[in-house]
């Protein structure tokens, strides 16, 4: 995860730490040349406060912060001509150019999402989902298609996943949840109106919740312990379509499925081979 994303994900920074964060992000290329004493003098923040800031965002100390910043700068330089994810093509672009620009958009969105992954948090979420008897996905609009795609993949290895669509179905599913259920919430903005009542029901019933959405501070309640982040470069309204958030959300759920699959790899391969003749009724003769 990039330093910028680490900072975005940290929702308990003090005003002084926020000022320090802004200085670091605005002067990334200069930070490598500074000692912690230099940074302290330039920002009027004590060395001990800088150490606390580093720990809070998830790095061991100032030296590790500098190393990560250098890596971030190198990665940024590779994508200098980044695509505009909100308006990736123009009215005078040819069909071939549109195809090329969408390819760049998808690559950028997936790379952003990959750089936003906290491996430790991913591992915790995958373990929760692997151990769950039933997984319930709560989302709406275009994300329903992504949820159902994940449902289909999980069914292919004999796992139960529910994707209630209407608010009524979601409330019924949440109310009927048991301890062996785990909930996934898909919401790019974290501001969807369906969220608060569903989350309240799940919280009261003691259901573990995994929230997947854009990097940064959001309105998701503090008692949701598990967060997986995707690229945050898409504007909530000023855009042609949800190109970036769609492919980023799809990528994250494919990563989750693959990690779950890997935990029982041989067993899942055997299951697929066992049931393929039952669930696939196509008349296919392969040489």
C-alpha positions as CSV (number, residue, x, y, z in Angstrom):
1,X,0.0,0.0,0.0
2,X,1.3,3.4,-0.9
3,X,2.1,6.0,1.8
4,X,-0.7,8.2,0.5
5,X,-3.2,5.4,0.8
6,X,-1.9,4.5,4.3
7,X,-2.6,8.1,5.3
8,X,-6.0,8.1,3.7
9,X,-7.0,4.9,5.6
10,X,-5.9,6.4,8.9
11,X,-9.0,8.0,10.5
12,X,-7.5,8.9,13.9
13,X,-4.8,11.5,12.9
14,X,-4.5,14.6,15.1
15,X,-4.6,18.1,13.5
16,X,-0.8,18.2,13.9
17,X,-0.4,14.8,12.3
18,X,-2.7,15.8,9.4
19,X,-0.5,18.8,8.8
20,X,2.6,16.6,8.9
21,X,0.9,14.2,6.4
22,X,0.1,17.0,4.0
23,X,3.7,18.3,4.1
24,X,5.1,14.8,3.4
25,X,2.7,14.2,0.5
26,X,3.4,17.6,-1.0
27,X,7.2,17.2,-0.7
28,X,7.7,13.5,-1.4
29,X,10.8,13.9,-3.5
30,X,12.5,16.0,-0.9
31,X,11.7,13.8,2.1
32,X,14.3,11.2,1.0
33,X,17.1,13.7,1.6
34,X,15.9,14.8,5.0
35,X,16.8,13.5,8.4
36,X,14.1,13.2,11.0
37,X,15.7,16.3,12.7
38,X,15.4,18.2,9.4
39,X,11.7,17.2,9.0
40,X,11.1,18.2,12.6
41,X,12.5,21.6,12.1
42,X,10.7,22.2,8.8
43,X,7.3,21.1,10.1
44,X,7.6,22.3,13.7
45,X,6.7,18.7,14.8
46,X,8.8,16.9,17.4
47,X,10.8,13.8,16.5
48,X,8.7,11.7,18.9
49,X,5.5,12.9,17.2
50,X,6.9,12.0,13.8
51,X,7.7,8.5,15.1
52,X,4.1,8.2,16.5
53,X,2.7,9.4,13.1
54,X,4.8,6.7,11.3
55,X,3.5,4.0,13.6
56,X,-0.1,5.2,13.3
57,X,-0.1,5.0,9.5
58,X,1.5,1.5,9.6
59,X,5.3,1.9,9.1
60,X,7.9,1.1,11.6
61,X,9.7,4.4,11.5
62,X,10.9,7.4,9.5
63,X,13.5,5.4,7.6
64,X,10.9,2.9,6.4
65,X,8.6,5.9,5.5
66,X,11.4,7.3,3.3
67,X,12.0,3.9,1.6
68,X,8.3,3.5,0.8
69,X,8.0,7.1,-0.5
70,X,10.9,6.4,-3.0
71,X,9.1,3.3,-4.2
72,X,5.9,5.3,-4.6
73,X,7.7,7.9,-6.6
74,X,9.1,5.3,-8.9
75,X,5.7,3.7,-9.5
76,X,4.2,7.1,-10.1
77,X,6.8,7.9,-12.7
78,X,5.9,4.8,-14.7
79,X,2.4,6.1,-15.2
80,X,3.0,9.7,-16.0
81,X,0.4,9.9,-18.8
82,X,-2.3,8.4,-16.6
83,X,-5.8,8.1,-18.2
84,X,-8.7,10.2,-16.9
85,X,-10.8,7.5,-15.3
86,X,-13.9,9.7,-15.3
87,X,-13.7,10.8,-18.9
88,X,-11.4,8.3,-20.5
89,X,-12.3,9.1,-24.1
90,X,-13.3,12.1,-26.2
91,X,-16.0,12.6,-28.8
92,X,-13.6,12.5,-31.7
93,X,-11.8,9.3,-30.6
94,X,-11.9,6.4,-33.0
95,X,-13.3,3.1,-31.9
96,X,-9.7,1.7,-31.8
97,X,-8.5,4.6,-29.6
98,X,-11.5,4.1,-27.3
99,X,-10.5,0.4,-26.9
100,X,-6.9,1.4,-26.2
101,X,-7.9,4.0,-23.6
102,X,-10.2,1.6,-21.8
103,X,-7.4,-0.9,-21.6
104,X,-5.2,1.8,-20.0
105,X,-8.1,2.7,-17.6
106,X,-8.5,-1.0,-16.5
107,X,-4.8,-1.4,-16.0
108,X,-4.5,1.8,-13.9
109,X,-7.6,0.9,-11.8
110,X,-6.4,-2.6,-11.1
111,X,-2.9,-1.4,-10.3
112,X,-4.3,1.3,-7.9
113,X,-6.3,-1.4,-6.2
114,X,-3.4,-3.7,-5.9
115,X,-1.3,-0.9,-4.3
116,X,-4.2,-0.3,-1.9
117,X,-4.2,-3.9,-0.6
118,X,-3.2,-4.4,3.0
119,X,-2.0,-8.0,2.9
120,X,-2.6,-8.6,6.6
121,X,-6.2,-7.3,6.4
122,X,-6.7,-9.4,3.2
123,X,-5.6,-12.5,5.1
124,X,-7.9,-11.9,8.0
125,X,-10.9,-11.3,5.7
126,X,-10.1,-14.4,3.6
127,X,-9.9,-16.5,6.7
128,X,-13.2,-15.2,7.9
129,X,-14.9,-16.0,4.6
130,X,-13.2,-19.4,4.3
131,X,-14.5,-20.4,7.8
132,X,-18.1,-19.0,7.2
133,X,-20.9,-21.5,6.5
134,X,-22.8,-18.8,4.6
135,X,-21.6,-15.5,3.0
136,X,-24.2,-12.7,2.5
137,X,-23.3,-9.9,0.1
138,X,-25.1,-6.5,0.6
139,X,-24.9,-4.1,-2.3
140,X,-27.0,-2.4,-4.9
141,X,-27.1,-1.0,-8.5
142,X,-24.3,-2.1,-10.8
143,X,-22.4,-3.9,-8.0
144,X,-25.1,-6.5,-7.9
145,X,-23.6,-8.0,-11.1
146,X,-20.2,-8.2,-9.4
147,X,-21.7,-9.8,-6.3
148,X,-23.5,-12.4,-8.4
149,X,-20.3,-13.2,-10.3
150,X,-18.6,-13.9,-7.0
151,X,-21.6,-16.0,-5.9
152,X,-21.3,-18.1,-9.1
153,X,-17.6,-18.7,-8.6
154,X,-18.1,-19.7,-5.0
155,X,-21.0,-22.0,-5.9
156,X,-18.6,-23.8,-8.3
157,X,-16.6,-25.0,-5.3
158,X,-19.7,-25.9,-3.2
159,X,-19.9,-22.7,-1.1
160,X,-23.1,-20.9,-0.2
161,X,-23.4,-17.2,-1.0
162,X,-26.5,-15.0,-0.8
163,X,-27.0,-11.8,-2.8
164,X,-30.3,-10.2,-1.7
165,X,-31.2,-7.5,-4.1
166,X,-34.1,-5.5,-2.7
167,X,-34.0,-3.6,0.6
168,X,-36.7,-5.9,1.9
169,X,-34.7,-9.0,1.0
170,X,-31.6,-7.4,2.6
171,X,-33.3,-6.7,5.8
172,X,-34.8,-10.2,5.9
173,X,-31.4,-11.8,5.2
174,X,-29.6,-9.7,7.8
175,X,-32.3,-10.4,10.4
176,X,-32.0,-14.2,9.8
177,X,-28.2,-14.2,9.9
178,X,-26.6,-16.6,12.4
179,X,-23.1,-16.6,13.9
180,X,-21.7,-18.7,11.1
181,X,-22.6,-16.1,8.6
182,X,-20.2,-13.5,7.4
183,X,-21.3,-10.3,5.6
184,X,-19.6,-8.5,2.7
185,X,-20.7,-5.0,1.9
186,X,-19.8,-3.5,-1.5
187,X,-20.0,0.2,-1.6
188,X,-17.6,2.4,-3.5
189,X,-18.5,5.6,-1.7
190,X,-19.6,4.2,1.7
191,X,-22.5,6.6,1.5
192,X,-25.3,4.4,0.0
193,X,-28.5,4.9,1.9
194,X,-29.2,1.2,2.3
195,X,-26.1,0.8,4.4
196,X,-26.9,2.1,7.9
197,X,-29.9,0.0,8.7
198,X,-28.4,-3.2,7.4
199,X,-25.1,-2.6,9.2
200,X,-27.0,-1.9,12.5
201,X,-28.9,-5.1,12.2
202,X,-25.7,-7.1,11.5
203,X,-23.8,-5.4,14.3
204,X,-26.6,-6.2,16.9
205,X,-26.6,-9.8,15.8
206,X,-22.8,-10.0,16.1
207,X,-22.1,-10.8,12.5
208,X,-18.6,-10.1,11.2
209,X,-18.7,-7.5,8.4
210,X,-16.1,-7.0,5.6
211,X,-16.5,-3.6,3.8
212,X,-15.1,-3.1,0.4
213,X,-14.9,0.4,-1.0
214,X,-12.6,3.2,-2.1
215,X,-9.5,4.2,-0.1
216,X,-9.9,6.9,2.5
217,X,-12.1,8.0,5.3
218,X,-15.7,7.2,4.9
219,X,-19.0,7.1,6.8
220,X,-18.8,3.4,7.6
221,X,-19.3,2.9,11.3
222,X,-16.2,2.3,13.4
223,X,-17.4,-1.1,14.6
224,X,-16.8,-2.5,11.1
225,X,-13.4,-4.0,11.7
226,X,-12.5,-5.3,8.3
227,X,-11.9,-3.0,5.3
228,X,-10.6,-3.9,1.9
229,X,-9.8,-0.9,-0.3
230,X,-10.1,-0.3,-4.1
231,X,-8.9,2.5,-6.3
232,X,-10.4,5.9,-5.4
233,X,-9.8,8.0,-8.5
234,X,-13.3,7.8,-9.8
235,X,-15.6,10.8,-9.1
236,X,-18.9,9.9,-7.5
237,X,-21.0,11.7,-10.1
238,X,-18.9,13.6,-12.6
239,X,-18.0,10.7,-14.9
240,X,-19.2,8.9,-18.1
241,X,-19.8,5.6,-16.2
242,X,-18.4,3.5,-13.4
243,X,-15.6,2.0,-15.5
244,X,-12.9,2.3,-12.8
245,X,-14.9,1.3,-9.7
246,X,-16.5,-1.6,-11.5
247,X,-13.3,-3.2,-12.7
248,X,-11.6,-2.5,-9.3
249,X,-14.4,-4.1,-7.4
250,X,-14.4,-7.1,-9.7
251,X,-10.6,-7.5,-9.3
252,X,-10.9,-7.4,-5.5
253,X,-13.6,-10.0,-5.4
254,X,-11.6,-12.2,-7.8
255,X,-8.6,-11.9,-5.5
256,X,-10.7,-12.9,-2.5
257,X,-12.2,-15.9,-4.4
258,X,-8.7,-17.0,-5.6
259,X,-7.3,-16.8,-2.0
260,X,-10.2,-18.9,-0.6
261,X,-9.8,-21.4,-3.5
262,X,-6.1,-21.7,-2.7
263,X,-6.7,-22.7,0.9
264,X,-8.3,-26.0,-0.2
265,X,-6.8,-26.1,-3.7
266,X,-6.8,-29.9,-4.4
267,X,-10.2,-30.4,-2.7
268,X,-11.7,-27.6,-4.8
269,X,-10.2,-29.0,-8.0
270,X,-11.6,-32.4,-7.2
271,X,-15.1,-30.9,-6.4
272,X,-15.1,-29.0,-9.8
273,X,-14.3,-32.2,-11.7
274,X,-16.9,-34.2,-9.7
275,X,-19.8,-31.9,-10.4
276,X,-19.0,-30.5,-13.8
277,X,-21.0,-33.2,-15.5
278,X,-24.0,-32.3,-13.4
279,X,-24.0,-28.5,-13.6
280,X,-22.7,-28.1,-17.2
281,X,-25.3,-29.7,-19.6
282,X,-23.5,-28.6,-22.8
283,X,-22.8,-31.3,-25.3
284,X,-19.0,-30.7,-25.6
285,X,-16.7,-33.3,-27.1
286,X,-13.1,-32.4,-26.4
287,X,-10.3,-34.1,-28.2
